[in-house]
Amino acid sequence: MDKNRYDRQQRIWGEKGQEHLRQARVLIAGAGGIGSEIIKNLALLGIGNITIIDMDLIELTNLNRQLLFSNADIGKFKAEIAAKKGLEMNPDLQIQYINDKLQSLPNEVFTKPNVFISALDNIPARIFLNQKAVLLNKPLIDGGSEGFFGHVQVIIPHITPCLLCHDIWSRSDEKFKCSYAINPRTPLDCVLEGRDKFYLQYNQFPDSNNPDHLQFIYKFALEHAQKHEIVGVTFDLVKDSLKGTVAALITTNAIIGAVMTNELLKILLQEIPIEGTKLAPLTYYQFNGTSESGWAINLERNEKCPICGLNKIEVEVPASIPLIQFIDYISTKVNFDLKAPLLLKGEIILYREPYLLKNKINSEQEIERIQKNQTRPVNEFVNNGDTLFLKDEGLDIELWITVKFISEPRME
């Protein structure tokens, strides 16, 4: 009988290659549909050290595709159960789990792994992990799916494009006050109106993991539905709409998870000679399950990318532009939506989102000063050629902004 569980794969990359896998440290963010597939793959391949991060609990609707979970696991943390199942598959591994929000974790969680894998279902967390990968020079493999369709992108910092080099998916398409507000017809229309009501009242986007935010929207959506004689608003609908829940198939998840795992192998085994094979990571891959077709796209790096390029941007604006419009203009110069911008000149706060002012250590006098700044011309605070520091306190992204004043058009 064979005594080596890895015999069949070692015939491809040998004992040295398998030792590379045993010594690898991989962080996987997301233990859902795609994440479950990848965790299973990593455990069976013998990836020596795996850290699983996911703050969600297992729900009944997960069981059509998340193969690591069963009915008995409903209500438990995904990361914890996924780690347990991974160790059952291969007890020789070290598998840690963290039941917490990615953005809340200390930096040491990100410094130890060799490679990051993103199997996340929300844009802010992906953007956060993308910047961590670039700052720490760690390869990142990102993937996602919806129904029969999926994609994979491999980020090798400063070599291949990062997630924000191109405006492929990073901008939100959500718009306020569309037809659902004027003439609501469905339960989802009522939920979206509740979401908008929350934003207008609190000047922030609702957090899908905050029970108070969910309850506010649920209560408003119910009242709105009753006013328009619409039936079907549920608490689960509110949660799903805020989380951006999409159609999901285990077949697509399995394919995307397999592609992502293959890309990980290419990265970990790139120094191992494999006869007749060159392991070159792809940049961007798309899959269409309706026609069983997949294709790779060779994306080029954006040398001016504010994340993996110069980590700074230059903006040209009229000197008299109000500060609040200056903030909006910055948002058009980057490939993501600013959620909670904080603008500093040296140590002086020029702008901070109103809902965060009172949550931070700011005096009443400073709060009043910052609020008055919004409508004042930017040249009252900034000189031509000054460099400002911008941090998005929602996405945890940091940029340097160089300001160039341009002449304003004359009125004839």
N, C-alpha and C positions, 0 to 999 in steps of 0.2 A: 504493500500500500504506500501511496505517496505520503511523506511526512511534512511536506512544505505546502502550506495553504496557498502560497503565492506562486507555485510552480508554473502555472500556465501563463501568467503575465510576465514572470521573470524570463520566459523564453523570448520575450520581445526586448526587454531592457537589461536583463541580467541581474546578478546580486547587487552590483554597485548601484544600479538604477533603483532597485527596491530599497536600498539603504537610504538613498536620497528621499524617497517617499516617507520612510520611517522617521527621518529627522525633520521633516517639514512641519511647520507650524502654520495652520490655516485658520483665519477668522471668517466665519460665515454669518452674515447678518440676514436674518429672515429664515424661519423654519416652517414656512407654509408650503404651498404646492410645489414650487420649484425647489425651495430649500430642502424639503423632505427628500426629494430625489437625489440632490447633491450629497446630503448627509449620508444617505444609504450608500452612495457610490464611494465616498471618501472612506467610510468604515470598511467596506469590502476591499478597497484597494490597499489599505494599510497605511493611510496617512497618519503619521505618529501622534500629532497633537492637534486637536480641533477645539476651537472655542465657538459656541453657538450663542447668538444674541437674538432674543425675540421677547417682546413684552406682552404678547397677546395670549389669551386663553383659548383652549380648544373648544370649538363649537360644532354642532351637528352638521352644519353646512360645509365644514372642512372635510368630512369623511368620504366625499366622492372622489377625492384626488390626493389627499395627504396620507400616504401609505403607512406612516409611522404611528398613526393614531387609531384608536378604536372607540366604541361607545363608552367603555369604562373610563376613558381618559377625558371625557367632556368636562369642562370646568377647570382643568389643570393647565399649567403653563406649557406652551408648546416647546420652548427651549429645554425645559427640564425633562419632559417625556422623550423628546428627540434624542437627547444625550443618553438617556437610559436605554433606548432601543438601539442606538449606535453601539453601545458597549455590549449589548446582548449579541449583536452581530459579530463583534470583534473585541473580546475582552483585553486584548494586548495593547489597546490604544489608551491615550490620555484624552478624555473629552470633558471639557468644562462647559457650563451653561450660565448665562446671565439673563435673568428675567427683568430687563429694564430697558428704558429708552436709550437708543444709540447715542444721542446727543448728551445724555447725562453722565456718561462713563468717563472715568479718569484717563489721562493720556496713556498711562502704562498699558492699558488694555490693547492699544493700537500699536505700541512700539515692539511688542514681542513677536507677533506673527510675521511670516515671510510674505504671505499673499492675503489679500482681502477678496472675499466673494460677496457680491450684493445680490440677494434674492428678495429685495424689499418691494413693498407695494405702495410706497409714497415718495413723492419727489423731494421734499425737504431732507429726508434721511439719506437719500441717494446723493444729493448734492453735498451733504455733510461728509459722507464717507469718501466721496470723490476728492474733496479738498484734503482730507486726512491722508489719503493715498499719495497725493501729489507732495504734500508737505513732508511726509515721512519717506518718500521715494519707495513706496510699496506697490507692486502690481495689483490692479483691481480688475476683477471680472464681473461685469454687470449683466443681468438678464431679466427679461420680463415676458409676460404672455397675456393674451386676451383671446378667449375662444380658440379658434383654429390658427391664430397668428402668434408669432413670437420673435424676439430679437436677442442678440448677444453682442456686447461690446467689450473689448479687451483694452485696458488702459495700462501702458507701460510709461510711467511718468517721464515727460520730456522727450519721449521717442514717438509714441502714438498719441492721437488726440485724447484729451480727457472728456468727460461727459459734457462739459460746457464750452468746448471748442466750437461746437456747431449747435445751431438751434433746431435739433432734431425733435426732441420731446420735452425739453426742460421748461418751456414756458407753459403756464396754465392757460387753457382756453376758456376758463370760466368768465362769464360776463354777468354783470348785475342788471336787473330790471329788463329782462327780455319778455317774450310773450307770456311766460308763466306768471309774471306779476300782473299783467293787464287782464289776462283771461285764463285763470288757472282751470285746468281740466282734469288733472290726475293727482293722486296723493303725493307724487314726487314734486309736482309744481308747488304744493303747499309747503313741503319741506324746504325747497330752495328759497321760497319767500321767507321762511323762518331763519334760514342761514343769513340772508341779506339783512333781515331785521337785527340779528345779533351783531353783524359787522357794523351797521350804522349806529347802533346803540353803544357798543363798546370799542369801536375803532380797531378791531382786531379780528382775524379769522378764527372761527371756533375750533377748538381742539377735539378731535374725534375720540380722544381717550379721557376727556374731562367730563365726569357725570353731570356736573352742573351746567356745562355748555349744552350737552345733549338734552337735558331736561328742559332748558329754556326753549330750544328749537322745537322739541316735541310738543310742548304745551301750546306754543304759538301756532304750529302747523295744524294741530287738532282744531283750534278755534277758527283758523282760516278755512279749514275744510268744511266745518259745520256751516259757516257763513255762505259758502258756495255750493253746499249740498253735495260734497264729495266724500266718499267712504273709502277707507283703506289705509289711513295713516297709522303706522305702527312705530314703536320705538326702534325695532330692528331696521326699518327703512331709513330712519334718521341716521343711525350708525353707519349703515352701508353707504348712504349718499355722501357722508363726510369723509369716509375712508376711501371713496372712489372705487368701491367694490365692482368688479367686472365679471363677465362670464368666464368660466375656467374649466378646462378639460385636463384630465390626467394624462392623456396622450400627448398633448402639446407640452405640458409640464415636463414629461419624461424626456421628450426630444430636446427641449431647451436645457434641461438639467444635464443631459448627456453631453451636449455641445460645450457647456460651461466646464464640465469636468474634464473633457478632452483638452480644453484650453489650459486648464490648470496643470495637466500632465505635461503639456508642451513647455510651460514655464519652469516646472520643477525638474524636468529631464533634459533641458536644453544643452547641458554640458555632457550628456551621456551619448556616445556614438551608437546609433542604431542603424544597422546595415540597410542601405537602400531607402532610408527615410530621413527627411529633413523636417524637424519640428519647428515650424514658423507660426507663431500666434497670429490670428487674424485681427483685424481692427473692428469691423462691424459686420454682423451676419443677420439676415432676416429669413424667416420661415413662414411658408403659407401651407397650412395643412389641407386646404381644400383642393390643392393640386399636387400635394406632396413635393413641393419645390422649395429649394433653399438657395440663397445666393449670398456671396460675400461682397462687401463694398469697401474699397480701399479709401478710407477717409484720410485727408491730410491734416496735419496739426495746424492750428491757428496760432501763429507766432505771437500774436497780440492778445491771446486769451488771458483774461485777468486772473485766471486760476493757475494754469500750468505754463503760461508764457512769462510775461514781465511782472505779473502780480500787481500791475498798475495800469491805469488807463488815463488818457488825456481827454478832457472835455473842453469844447469851445462854445462859449455862451456869451450873450450880451452882458455887460457889467451891471445893468440895471435889473436883470431877471430876479424875481422874488426867490427867496431861499427855498420855499416849498416847491416851486417849479424847477429849480435847480436839482432837487432830490429826484423829482419825477424824470427829469432829463437823463440823469445818471442811469436810471432803470432801463432806459432805451438803449444804452450803450453796452449792456452786458446780456448774455444769453440766459438770463433767469430773472424771475420776478423778485424784487426786493420785498421782504416781508416786514422787517422791523429795522430800518436803517438807523445807525448811530453815526453822526458826522462830527469829527473832532478836528480842531486846529490846535496842534500841540496838545495841551491837556484841557483846553476849553471846549465844552460841548456846544456845538452850533445847532444841532438838531437831534432830537430823539423822539421816537413815536410817542404820542400823548398817553397811550394806555400804559406805557412802561415808565413814564416819568415818576409816578407816585409809587411804583413798585421798587424803584431803585432808591439809593441814598441821595436824594436831591432835596435841598432846602426849598421852602415855599418861594423865596426870593429868586432862586435859580430856576425853578419851574416857570415862574412868571416871565423871566427873561427869555428862556428858550421858546416859550409859546409866542411871545411877541416877535421873535426873530423870523418866524415863518413867512410873514408878508413883507419883510424888509429886503431891499436890494442886496444881492450877494456881495457886491463890492464894498459894503459897509463892514464886512467881516474878513474879506479875502482880497489880497493883492494879486495882480496879474503875475502868473508863474508860480503861485503858492502851491504847495502839495498838502492835501488834506488826507486824513485817515478815515476810512469808512468801514464800519463793522455791521454786518447784518445780524442783529441779536436773535433773529428767528432761525436763520440758516447757519449761523456761526461761520460766516465767510468774511474774510478780511481783505481789503483792497486799499491801494494808495491812489488818490485822485489828484492829477495835476490840472490846474485851472488856467485856461487861456481865454482872455477877453477878446471878443471880436467887435468890430464897429457895427452899430445898429443902423438899419436902413433909414434913409431920410424920407420924411413925408413931403411929397411934392405939392 
